[in-house]
């Protein structure tokens, strides 16, 4: 599902789980395994990108979520949701606070949970094909992987409300104007730009770099905890199960865009 290399102090983490890097228990376990092996004494930068043509990440694995919500025991559903959310928040928080400069290279689809993964990065570089979206309200839920609190660190309330309450996607140009991404580059030029940024970041004193990151990028713990509670509350209603049933039965090649 993922692959990584370490060269000249730069980790490159490649997401490669078809069709579009959906985040379920398998992807979660792979990311946990990667983080357990990261040696921050040997590296200064982490670059995250997708090796798939379709995009960075389409979000949560909705088919797996639908399967997990089958059955008649709401208490079991609540327990499973909380367990998964605790694990995914653990991964997102570790990425967010990693004492490395983290660079996300985004092309194509960056939706839902994939958008939330991208928001853990310190710097986002978008290729011109990139599109960002929070479609969760279409399912009767809100983002649950930490997206809203992390987005609040990056952009103004007008952009947050637009993304969340309309479910519309924005392109790379608008993301740049909003301050969500630091630069927009041509198609297939994202990794080149990320490597150039990594080379620059690697020139600095490690203690100063880590201190700067900790100062300018606090973890919004209280908001993240509240978001989890709201997600579980909404997700246990019949609304989500009905929306997921429609999703899994769709013959649209990209049903998350419906």
N, C-alpha and C positions, 0 to 999 in steps of 0.2 A: 504493500500500500504506500509505503514511503521509502526513500533512499536518502542517504546523506554521505557527504565527504567532508574531510577537514584538510585544508591546504593553505599554507602560509598564514595561519591564524584565522582563517575564515571557514566557518561551517556553511555548507550549502545543503539545505533540506528540500528535497524534491517530493512533492505530493503526486502520486501516480495511481490513484484508485479510481478506475472507471465505474460509471460514466463521467462523473465530474467531482470526484473527491468528497462524496457525501460523508458526513461525520456520524458514524455509529460506534458500536462497541469495538469493532475491529480497528477502525482508524484511531479511536481513543487509546486503545492499548498500544498501538504503534507509536503514537506521539509520547505516551508515558515512557515507553522503552527508550526513545531517543533522548528525552530529557534526563533520564537516569544515567545516560552515558556521556552527556556533555561535560567536557573538561574545560572549565572557564579559565584555568591557568594557562592553557595552551591556545586560547582563541580570544579574539577581540570583537568579532562580528559574526552574526548569523543571518544568512539570506534564506528566505522562504519563498518558494515559487512552485508552480504547477508544471508538470511535464506533459499534461494533457492538452489537446488542441482546444477543447471546449471552453476552458476557463480555469480560474483559480479554485473555486469551490462553490457548489450549488447549495450548500447548507447542510442541515441535519439529514440523516438517513430516515426519511419519512416512512418508508416501507417497513423498516425495522421498528420504528415507533408505533406504527399501526399494529403490527403483529404483537408487540408487547402490551398493547391496551386491549387485546381480546380477552374474553372471559368475563366473569361476573363479580369479581372481588375488588371493589374500589380500594380497599386497604392495601392490597397487593400492588395495584397500579400506583398508588401514592408512594409506596416504599421503593418501587422500581424507578419511578421518576426522580425521587429525591436522591437515590443512590447514583444514578447516571449524572444528574446535575452537579452533585458534589464532586464527582470525578472530573467532569468536563471543566468546571470552574477551577479545580485544582490545576489542571493542565494550562488553562488560559492564564491563570494568575502567575504560574511559574514562567510562562513565556513572557508575560507582561513585565515581570520584575527581573528577568534574567540579566545578570551583570555583564551583558554584551550589548553592542549596538545591533538591534534587530531590524532588518530591512525586508519588507514585503514587496514582491514583484507581482503586480496584478495584471492579468489579461483576461478578456472575456468576462464570464459570469463570476461575480463576487456577491453572492446572495445569502441572506439569512445568517446561519451559523458560520458560513465562509466569510462573510463580512465581519462577523464578530471575531473570528480568528485573525483576520487582517488588522483589526483595531488593536490587537495586542502588540503589534510591531511599533517600533520607535519612529520609523520612516516608511512611507509608502511611495513606491514608484509605479505609476500606471502607464501601461501601453495604451495607445489610442483606442483599442478595442474594449477596454475595461468598462464594466457597468456595475454599479453598486445599488443594492436594493435590500429593504427589509419587508418581505411579503407576509410576515407572520399574521397580521390582522386578518388576512384572507382565510386563515385556518381557525380563527377565533382565539388566538393566543398573542402574546407579545414575545419579542426576542428573549431568550432565556439563558444564553451563554455569556452574558455580561455586556451585550452590545450597547444598551442605552447608556449606562454609566460611563463606559469608555468613549462613546461618541460624544458625550457631553464635555469630555476633556478636550476634544479636538475642534468642534465647530459650534456655531451659535444655535440658539433655540429654534430659529425659523427653519433652518435646514433639518434639524432633528424632527420637528413636527411634520414637515413636508414628507420626509422619508417614511416616518412611522405611520402617519395617519392616512396617507394616500397609497402606500405600497408601490409607488412609482420608482423606477430606477433612474439614476443619474449617470451621465457619461463622464469620461475622464476629464474633459474640459471643465465641466461644472464642478467636479470634485476638486480640481486644482483651484478654482476661483473661491471655493468655500474653505480652503485650507486643509482639506482632508488628505490630499496627497501633496508631496513636495515637488514632484516634477512629472511631466507627461512626455513620453518618448514614442517614437514610431514602433510599429509592430515588430516583435522579435528583438527589440533593442533594450528590453528591460534588464536582462542579466548583465549586459555590458555596463549599463549605468549603475547597477547595484555593486558590481565589482569595483568600479571607480570610487564609489562612495566608501566601500569597505577599506580600500587602500588608504584613503584620507583619514578615516576614523582610527586606523591602526597606528597612525603616527603619534597619537597622543598618549600621555602618561595614563596608565590604567586606573590608578586611584582617582585622578581628576575626572576621567571619563565616567567612571561608575558613580562618583559623587554627584556629578552634573545630572546624570540620568535620574538618580534617586530624588534629587531636589525638584526637577521639572516635571516628573511623571509619577505622582503619588497614586497609590492603589485606592480606589473609592470603595472601601470594604463595606460600609453600611448600605450604600446603594446597591451593591452587588448582592448582598444578602436579601434585601427587600425584593429585588427583581426575581430571585429564585422563588420566593414565597408567592409572588403574584403569578408567576408562570405556572406553578403547580396548581394553584387555585383555579386558573382558567383551563388548564389542560385536562382536568378531571371532569369537565362538563361534557355532555353528549355532543356539543358543537364540534369539538376537535375530532372526535372519532368519525363523525359524519363527513367532515371535510377531508380527512385522511382516506376514507373509503373511496370518495370521488377521485382523489389523487391516484391511488394505487390501481384503480380500474380504468384510468384514462389511457387512451391509445395515442395521445399526443406525445411526440418524441421528447418534448421538453415540458412536462406538465407543470413544473414550478413556475412557468411563465403564464399559465392560464389565468 
